[in-house]
């Protein structure tokens, strides 16, 4: 089986296919077929047969080489040994239904121009191949604000101020949509910008999500009618951190709750720069020990100077190979 990402001949062939004389039309064809194929194979609650998400980079390569031809996608998948994925795509009416979902803006895939590029940089082949979408995904620099559901008055004030500074810098806010810090940050961000430029990642299906009018775009990995689950919440937390250059933790409890777990995971995997509002407590000290940067509640604007200047450390060698951290980026070679 050939590995497209490391094959310069295939890379040049891909570029010639999507950058030919038809220009934007060819790009649109490849993007539409690519998104539809990824939705048909990997979109939870829509894909008819389970296909391991780990093979999506190979599917992407087959789509890019195909130049927007569905029949050539099938052939490329078979040449690469992905017979199951090939047979799933040939199911009756499946692709036409997937094209309808993509055309109506209900699916986000790496072939979508709005797909957060940091997911590919931070997560590599673990980046999500398909998500359910409601609303238009804003394009720009993402930053996150996360925190506990129950906040003290100073913590709530710090959360609002952090989101307001984000808005002043022109950053898009991404959050988890929960009560407490998430909802406060979304409201403050919208009030500061006068428009809705925020994204909510839900730990449940979009039909089970609360009011979808509060932010401009809603995303979910789960099938539309799926209820909340802890596993979905952890997946969501990882995607929030991985989408951003900087995420600020405004409040959390030591070794308790999803906010703590998400921050620890992000720091260990080095998904982004993590700042934590310094309340002089054990939780703040523990996160700083793991690599977060303490931010004084009275100097919140400095967190964005930190976010723009400090490089993200890469994974380090260890006794058992390479420690948990960023994988090499997935490159699109023209997409």
Secondary structure, 3 states (H helix, E strand, C coil): CCCHHHCHHHHHHHHHHHCCCCCHHHHHHHHHHHHHHHHHHHCCCCCCCCCCHHHHHHHHHHHHHHCCCHHHHHHHHHHCCCHHHHHHHCCCCHHHHHHHHHHCCCEECCCCCCCCHHHHHHHHHHCCCCEEEEECCCCCCEEEEECCCCCCHHHHHHHHHHHHHHHHCCCEEEECCCCCHHHHHHHHHHHHHCCCCEEEEECCCHHHCCCCCCCCEEEECCCCCCCCCHHHHHHHHHHHHHHCCEEEECCCECCEHHHHHHHHHHHHHCCCEEEEECCCCHHHHHHHHCCCEEECCCCCCHHHHHHHHCCCCCCCEECCEECCCCCCCCCCCCC
